[in-house]
Amino acid sequence: MMNAMFEEKFIKLVEENDGFEFYQAYRNDVDHVIGGKGDTYWYVIMKKGKVTEAYIGKNKGGVWEDKYIKVSGASKKEKTVPAGNTIKLISEKAYLMQNETWVTRRTPKPIEDVHPHYHYVYGFGDKGLDVSVQYGVTIAYSDIKDVDAGFHLRYLYTGSDVTLPDID
């Protein structure tokens, strides 16, 4: 149920901004690119600037058509995945940890920087979460017990700056 709320929230974010895309930067030069424009939504994994996997979903009148693309060198394999799969993945990553009680029970003050955000901390800094003030998406996460799960914001684009991913 909660996932559906985040799915609707992301669709609204894309519609209100005439396109929305942001990059979650992980260790070892891995980026997760999450975005949408028009009726097309994407969740793309890049390693060292090259696409390795992509989920592309098209929402036509409330009906989803989704595909998964695996890129390896010059070869590209494409297959159909269950309807709504892409927006589900997007909502899980774009709003990561925002439903956790250590986040929902607090009302932090905004931190002003290039991308103003709310900062949440769990325990003695065991986990940290930054949520964009303007867009409501998770722009940073850290967990000292799972360092590989951590990421920070690399890029954020809206409107005409958003282009459909080039999967080559």
C-alpha positions in Angstrom: 0.0 0.0 0.0 2.7 2.5 1.0 4.6 1.7 -2.2 1.6 2.8 -4.3 1.7 6.1 -2.5 5.3 6.6 -3.4 4.7 5.5 -7.0 1.9 8.2 -7.3 4.2 10.7 -5.7 6.9 10.1 -8.2 4.5 10.2 -11.2 3.2 13.6 -9.9 6.8 14.9 -9.4 7.6 14.1 -13.1 4.3 15.6 -14.3 4.7 18.8 -12.2 8.2 19.4 -13.4 7.7 18.3 -17.0 10.4 15.7 -16.4 12.5 14.7 -13.4 15.7 12.8 -13.2 18.4 12.3 -10.5 21.5 10.2 -10.0 22.3 8.3 -6.8 26.1 7.9 -6.8 27.3 4.7 -5.1 30.9 3.4 -4.5 33.1 2.1 -7.3 31.7 4.6 -9.8 28.2 3.2 -9.9 25.2 5.4 -10.5 21.5 4.6 -10.3 19.7 7.0 -12.6 16.0 7.5 -11.7 13.7 9.5 -13.8 10.7 10.1 -16.0 9.5 12.3 -18.8 6.1 12.2 -20.5 4.8 8.7 -20.3 8.2 7.1 -19.9 9.9 6.2 -16.6 13.4 4.7 -16.1 15.6 3.1 -13.6 19.1 2.7 -15.0 22.3 1.3 -13.5 25.5 2.7 -14.9 29.1 1.6 -14.1 31.9 4.0 -15.0 29.5 6.1 -17.1 28.2 3.2 -19.2 24.7 1.6 -18.9 24.8 -2.0 -17.7 21.1 -2.5 -16.9 17.9 -0.5 -17.5 14.2 -0.8 -16.6 12.0 1.2 -18.8 8.3 1.6 -18.1 5.7 3.4 -20.3 2.4 4.4 -18.7 -0.3 4.6 -21.3 -3.6 5.7 -19.8 -2.8 4.0 -16.5 -1.6 0.7 -18.1 2.1 0.0 -17.7 4.3 -1.7 -20.3 7.7 -2.5 -18.9 11.0 -3.9 -20.2 14.4 -4.8 -18.8 17.5 -4.3 -20.8 20.9 -5.9 -20.0 23.9 -4.4 -21.7 27.2 -6.2 -21.9 29.9 -4.8 -24.1 28.3 -4.4 -27.6 25.5 -6.9 -26.9 22.1 -5.9 -25.6 19.4 -8.3 -24.4 15.8 -7.1 -23.9 12.9 -8.8 -22.2 9.4 -7.9 -21.0 8.9 -7.7 -17.3 5.7 -7.5 -15.2 3.6 -4.4 -15.7 4.5 -1.7 -13.2 7.9 -3.2 -12.3 9.8 -0.1 -13.3 7.7 2.4 -11.2 7.9 0.0 -8.3 11.7 0.0 -8.4 11.8 3.7 -8.8 9.6 4.3 -5.8 11.7 1.9 -3.6 14.9 3.8 -4.5 13.6 7.4 -4.8 12.0 7.3 -1.4 14.4 4.9 0.3 14.0 4.6 4.1 11.5 7.4 4.3 8.9 5.1 5.9 11.2 4.0 8.7 10.1 5.0 12.2 13.5 6.7 12.9 12.6 9.0 10.0 8.8 9.5 10.3 8.9 10.3 14.1 11.1 13.3 13.5 10.6 16.8 12.1 14.1 18.1 11.2 14.9 21.6 10.1 16.0 22.0 6.5 19.8 22.2 5.9 20.6 24.9 3.3 23.1 24.0 0.7 23.2 23.5 -3.1 20.3 21.0 -2.7 18.5 22.0 0.5 17.6 18.8 2.4 16.3 17.3 5.6 18.9 15.3 7.5 17.9 12.3 9.6 20.3 10.3 11.8 19.7 6.9 13.5 21.5 5.8 16.6 24.9 7.4 17.1 25.2 8.1 13.4 24.8 4.5 12.4 22.5 5.5 9.6 22.0 8.8 7.9 19.4 9.9 5.4 19.0 13.2 3.4 15.7 14.0 1.8 15.3 16.8 -0.8 13.3 19.7 0.6 12.0 20.7 -2.8 11.4 17.3 -4.4 11.0 14.9 -1.5 13.3 12.2 -2.9 16.1 10.5 -1.0 19.3 12.2 -2.1 21.8 10.5 0.3 22.0 7.5 2.5 24.7 6.0 4.7 24.8 2.9 6.9 28.0 2.1 8.8 27.0 -1.6 8.9 26.5 -1.7 5.1 28.8 0.8 3.4 28.0 -0.4 -0.1 24.4 0.6 0.4 25.4 4.2 0.8 25.0 6.9 -1.9 25.0 10.6 -2.4 23.4 12.9 -5.0 25.4 13.3 -8.2 23.0 15.1 -10.5 19.4 16.3 -10.5 17.6 17.6 -13.6 14.1 18.9 -14.3 12.1 20.0 -17.3 13.8 20.5 -20.6 17.1 19.3 -19.0 15.6 15.8 -18.7 16.1 13.5 -21.7 15.2 9.9 -22.2 18.0 7.6 -21.5 20.2 6.5 -24.4 20.6 2.7 -23.9 23.5 1.8 -26.2 
